[in-house]
Amino acid sequence: MPRKCVVKVVLSKEQKEILNELAVRLGTSESETLRLALMDYAKELSLIRERVHRIGVQLFKGQIDNIAPV
């Protein structure tokens, strides 16, 4: 079984209240809520990175198609 790492997080009073509300609504602990939020954020970044890469490739292909032969 993988070892878990303990991380301390400093939150403002407002952030703590938001975390508490999220945990209550999700029916999970604050720790689990933070883990879920972190993983969702990581997935979102990956999707954005993939989309940017895909658009960049499409733009590059479009530039090559517009180059007149010599």
Secondary structure as GFF3:
##gff-version 3
##sequence-region A 1 70
A	DSSP	alpha_helix	13	26	.	.	.	ID=ss1
A	DSSP	alpha_helix	30	65	.	.	.	ID=ss2
###
